């Protein structure tokens, strides 16, 4: 009897411990697992982002990974894109302070693309017409627009307050290489901005890609069904690839263990809404307070989808394997996304090897994604 009672007690205790280590969120009949057993090792990720802010898509995308108990973020490397890298560093340091995650290092990265310059972009605008978005370069077509502009090393006063923490005294490329070598075959690269830092790491260390678990990329555009003026008349143009086409070309010509691509086509099936922000704002967590105070833009959740789909692959309901590259010919389609199937792909090797197939996401379970995203934004900080 004593042995049976003890076994029953241990069984009940083990069930209680298992229950305590798992958090379930219910939406209709759908359950989302956002916790993991403490016995499991966290998934390792390096975030490479153009972290404009405060709030907004770039900061929220990083927070998807920072707020997940499944993940250990080894560091955040900054790259110019939507804004200049020095300003992005300041916004990201301050975000980490406000959401109580100053354990994660921020590492300065590339301020400028490998070859593409602001003068090149202005000349392209004059010859083929303008694009709706130029990121850090402001509006090259009309500086009177709402898209602000300042010099690359100017950091305007931050609405959210100035950070007191400092970035690492190391450059992004060498930090990425160092972390991958410290955790061989265990780290995923999450790259949601222009791919300059990743290309520099590949150029320094030819083993860099093979030592990762793979790379998750937000970028590229194939044939989005939309009347959005950014894509409707030039469907293969997408900002991240266009800002540094040579970097994207190098990354896609590298033999990664796996490439996952969240492109414009699937991103425009997502939408951040006032109702979602209102729901998030009901939480008193540091992350929710940060978003409630500083996120006022309601647009596609492209970078957030790339992060969430890596956390929960069931969010993606359809994908296809394509060989991806970027036009670097300096013609009217400079920076456009190029794709092939296995039967018609180029056969010449790229800078570091033959082309690798990318898992290009095509459709998603929007309800599953939205619920995971909102839940993570409302969650308390992950204890390192």
C-alpha positions in Angstrom: 0.0 0.0 0.0 2.8 2.4 0.9 4.5 1.7 -2.5 1.3 2.2 -4.4 0.5 5.5 -2.5 4.0 6.7 -3.2 3.7 5.9 -6.8 0.4 7.7 -7.0 1.9 10.8 -5.3 4.9 10.8 -7.7 2.5 10.5 -10.7 0.4 13.4 -9.5 3.5 15.5 -8.8 4.9 14.8 -12.2 1.6 15.8 -13.8 1.6 19.0 -11.8 5.1 19.9 -12.7 4.4 19.2 -16.4 1.3 21.3 -16.2 3.2 24.2 -14.5 5.8 24.3 -17.2 3.3 24.7 -20.0 1.1 27.7 -20.8 -2.0 27.2 -23.0 -3.9 29.9 -24.7 -7.4 29.1 -26.1 -9.0 30.8 -29.1 -12.1 29.0 -30.1 -11.1 25.4 -30.5 -7.4 26.2 -31.2 -4.7 25.7 -28.5 -1.3 27.3 -28.7 1.6 25.9 -26.9 3.9 28.8 -26.0 5.9 27.2 -23.2 8.2 24.3 -23.1 9.4 21.9 -20.4 12.3 23.2 -18.4 14.1 19.9 -19.3 14.3 20.9 -22.9 17.1 23.1 -24.2 16.0 26.5 -25.7 16.3 27.1 -29.4 19.2 29.4 -30.2 18.8 32.3 -32.6 20.8 35.3 -33.7 18.6 38.2 -34.8 19.8 40.4 -37.6 17.4 43.3 -38.0 17.0 46.9 -39.3 15.6 48.0 -36.0 13.7 51.2 -36.6 11.5 52.5 -33.8 10.1 53.1 -31.3 7.6 50.3 -31.5 6.4 49.3 -35.0 7.1 46.2 -37.0 10.8 45.8 -36.7 10.8 46.1 -32.9 7.7 43.8 -32.6 9.4 41.2 -34.8 12.4 41.0 -32.4 10.0 40.9 -29.5 8.3 37.8 -30.9 11.6 35.9 -30.3 12.6 37.8 -27.1 9.3 37.0 -25.5 9.2 33.3 -26.3 10.2 30.9 -23.5 11.3 28.5 -26.2 14.1 30.7 -27.4 17.5 32.0 -26.3 18.4 35.1 -28.3 22.2 35.1 -28.4 22.4 38.7 -29.7 20.9 41.3 -32.0 23.0 42.7 -34.8 21.8 45.9 -36.5 21.9 46.8 -40.2 20.8 49.9 -42.0 17.5 49.5 -43.9 14.3 51.2 -42.8 16.5 53.6 -40.8 20.2 54.2 -40.4 22.0 51.7 -38.2 23.2 54.1 -35.4 19.6 55.2 -34.8 18.4 51.6 -34.9 21.0 50.6 -32.3 19.7 53.3 -29.9 16.0 52.3 -30.4 16.8 48.7 -29.9 18.8 49.2 -26.8 16.0 51.3 -25.3 13.4 48.7 -26.3 15.4 46.0 -24.4 15.5 48.3 -21.4 11.8 48.9 -21.4 10.8 45.2 -21.8 13.4 44.1 -19.2 15.8 42.1 -21.5 19.1 44.0 -21.2 20.7 40.5 -21.0 20.7 40.4 -24.8 23.6 42.2 -26.4 23.1 44.6 -29.3 25.9 44.7 -31.9 26.5 47.5 -34.4 26.6 46.4 -38.0 26.7 47.7 -41.5 25.8 51.3 -42.0 25.9 51.2 -45.8 25.1 48.4 -48.4 28.0 46.6 -50.0 27.8 48.5 -53.4 24.4 50.1 -53.7 24.5 53.8 -52.9 22.0 56.7 -52.3 23.3 58.2 -55.6 22.6 55.0 -57.4 19.1 54.9 -56.0 18.5 58.5 -57.0 19.7 57.8 -60.6 17.4 54.8 -60.8 14.5 56.9 -59.6 15.2 59.5 -62.3 15.4 56.9 -65.1 12.7 54.3 -64.2 10.4 56.2 -61.7 10.1 56.2 -58.0 9.3 53.6 -55.3 7.0 54.3 -52.4 9.7 53.4 -49.8 13.4 54.2 -49.6 14.1 53.5 -46.0 17.1 55.3 -44.5 17.5 57.2 -47.8 14.3 59.1 -47.2 12.1 60.0 -50.2 14.4 60.4 -53.2 11.5 61.5 -55.3 10.1 64.3 -53.2 11.7 65.4 -49.9 8.5 67.1 -48.9 6.8 63.7 -48.2 6.1 62.2 -44.8 9.2 60.0 -45.1 11.8 61.7 -42.9 15.5 62.0 -43.7 18.6 62.7 -41.8 22.3 61.8 -42.2 23.6 58.3 -41.4 25.4 59.2 -38.2 22.7 61.5 -36.8 20.7 60.0 -34.0 17.6 62.2 -33.3 16.2 62.5 -29.8 14.3 59.3 -29.0 10.6 59.6 -28.1 10.9 56.6 -25.7 13.9 58.1 -23.9 17.6 57.7 -24.3 19.2 54.3 -23.6 21.6 54.0 -20.7 23.0 50.6 -21.9 25.6 50.4 -24.5 26.1 48.2 -27.6 29.0 45.7 -27.7 32.4 47.0 -28.9 32.4 44.5 -31.7 31.2 44.5 -35.3 28.2 42.4 -36.3 29.9 40.1 -38.8 32.6 39.0 -36.4 30.0 38.6 -33.6 27.8 36.4 -35.8 30.8 34.3 -36.7 32.0 34.0 -33.1 28.5 32.9 -31.9 28.1 30.3 -34.6 31.5 28.8 -33.8 30.6 28.8 -30.1 27.4 26.8 -30.8 28.2 24.8 -34.0 25.1 23.5 -35.8 22.8 24.8 -33.1 22.0 28.4 -34.1 19.4 29.7 -36.6 20.0 33.1 -38.2 16.9 35.3 -38.3 17.5 38.0 -40.9 14.6 40.4 -41.4 16.4 43.4 -42.9 18.9 43.9 -45.7 21.4 41.1 -45.8 24.6 43.1 -45.5 25.8 41.8 -42.2 25.2 38.2 -43.2 27.0 38.7 -46.5 30.0 40.2 -44.7 30.1 37.2 -42.3 30.0 34.8 -45.2 32.9 36.7 -46.9 35.0 36.5 -43.8 34.3 32.9 -42.9 33.5 30.4 -45.7 32.3 27.9 -43.0 29.8 30.3 -41.4 26.6 29.1 -43.2 27.4 25.4 -42.8 27.9 25.8 -39.0 24.3 27.1 -38.6 21.0 25.2 -38.5 19.9 27.5 -41.3 18.6 31.0 -42.1 15.1 32.5 -41.9 14.8 35.5 -44.2 12.1 38.1 -44.6 12.5 39.5 -48.1 11.7 39.2 -51.8 8.5 39.4 -53.8 7.1 37.1 -56.5 3.5 37.9 -57.5 1.6 39.5 -54.7 -2.1 39.9 -55.3 -2.6 43.4 -54.1 -3.3 47.0 -55.2 -0.7 48.2 -52.7 1.3 50.8 -54.8 4.6 49.4 -53.5 4.0 46.1 -55.3 1.1 46.4 -57.8 3.1 47.8 -60.7 6.5 46.3 -59.9 5.7 42.9 -58.2 9.3 41.6 -58.0 10.6 44.7 -56.2 11.0 44.4 -52.4 12.9 46.8 -50.2 15.2 44.5 -48.2 16.6 42.8 -51.3 16.7 46.1 -53.3 18.5 48.1 -50.6 21.5 45.7 -50.9 21.1 43.4 -53.9 24.7 42.2 -53.9 24.4 41.0 -50.3 21.2 39.1 -51.0 22.7 37.6 -54.1 25.7 36.3 -52.0 23.4 34.9 -49.3 21.2 32.9 -51.7 24.2 31.5 -53.6 25.6 30.0 -50.3 25.0 26.4 -49.3 22.9 26.8 -46.1 21.6 23.7 -44.3 18.1 25.3 -44.8 16.6 28.5 -46.1 13.1 29.7 -45.1 11.7 32.7 -46.9 8.8 34.9 -45.9 8.2 37.0 -48.9 5.7 39.9 -49.7 3.2 37.4 -51.2 2.4 35.8 -47.9 3.1 38.9 -45.8 0.3 40.9 -47.3 -2.1 38.2 -45.9 -1.3 39.5 -42.4 -2.4 42.8 -40.8 -1.8 44.4 -37.5 -5.0 46.0 -36.4 -6.2 48.5 -33.7 -8.1 45.6 -32.1 -5.0 43.6 -31.7 -3.2 46.5 -30.1 -6.1 47.1 -27.8 -6.0 43.5 -26.7 -2.2 43.7 -26.1 -2.7 46.9 -24.1 -4.9 45.1 -21.6 -1.8 43.4 -20.2 0.4 45.1 -17.7 3.6 43.4 -18.9 6.6 45.5 -19.9 6.3 44.5 -23.5 2.6 45.3 -23.7 3.2 48.7 -22.1 6.0 49.5 -24.6 3.8 48.6 -27.6 0.8 50.5 -26.2 2.9 53.6 -25.8 4.9 53.6 -29.0 3.2 51.5 -31.7 0.9 53.6 -33.8 1.3 52.0 -37.3 -1.1 49.3 -38.5 0.4 47.5 -41.5 1.5 44.1 -42.6 3.2 41.8 -40.0 5.9 40.6 -42.4 8.9 40.4 -40.1 6.7 39.1 -37.2 5.4 36.3 -39.4 8.9 35.2 -40.3 9.7 35.0 -36.6 6.5 33.3 -35.5 6.6 30.7 -38.3 10.1 29.7 -37.1 8.6 29.3 -33.6 5.5 27.4 -34.8 5.9 25.9 -38.2 2.2 24.9 -38.2 1.4 28.6 -38.9 2.5 28.0 -42.5 -0.1 25.8 -44.3 1.5 25.9 -47.7 5.0 26.3 -49.1 7.0 25.6 -52.2 10.7 24.9 -53.0 12.2 27.5 -55.2 15.7 28.6 -56.1 16.0 32.3 -55.3 18.5 35.0 -56.4 18.5 38.8 -56.9 19.1 40.8 -60.0 22.4 42.6 -59.8 22.7 43.7 -63.4 22.2 47.5 -62.6 19.4 47.7 -65.2 15.8 48.7 -64.6 15.1 45.5 -62.6 18.2 45.9 -60.3 17.3 44.4 -56.9 14.3 42.4 -58.1 13.7 38.9 -56.9 14.6 36.1 -59.2 13.2 32.5 -58.9 13.5 29.2 -60.6 12.2 25.6 -60.1 14.6 22.7 -60.0 14.1 22.0 -63.7 15.1 25.4 -65.0 17.5 26.8 -62.4 21.0 28.1 -63.4 23.7 25.5 -63.3 26.8 27.7 -62.8 27.9 27.8 -59.2 27.7 31.1 -57.3 30.4 32.7 -55.1 30.5 30.0 -52.5 28.7 27.1 -54.2 25.7 26.0 -56.1 22.2 27.4 -55.5 20.2 25.9 -52.6 16.4 25.5 -52.6 14.5 27.9 -50.3 11.3 27.0 -48.5 9.1 29.8 -49.8 6.0 30.2 -47.7 2.8 30.6 -49.6 -0.1 30.5 -47.1 -0.8 30.6 -43.4 -3.2 29.9 -40.6 -3.9 33.6 -39.9 -5.8 32.9 -36.7 -3.1 30.7 -35.3 -0.5 33.4 -36.1 -2.5 36.3 -34.7 -3.1 34.5 -31.4 0.5 33.5 -31.0 1.6 37.0 -31.7 -0.8 38.7 -29.4 -0.1 36.2 -26.6 3.7 36.7 -26.8 3.3 40.5 -26.8 1.2 40.3 -23.6 3.6 37.9 -21.9 5.8 38.7 -19.0 9.6 38.9 -19.7 11.5 35.7 -20.2 13.8 35.0 -17.3 17.3 34.4 -18.8 
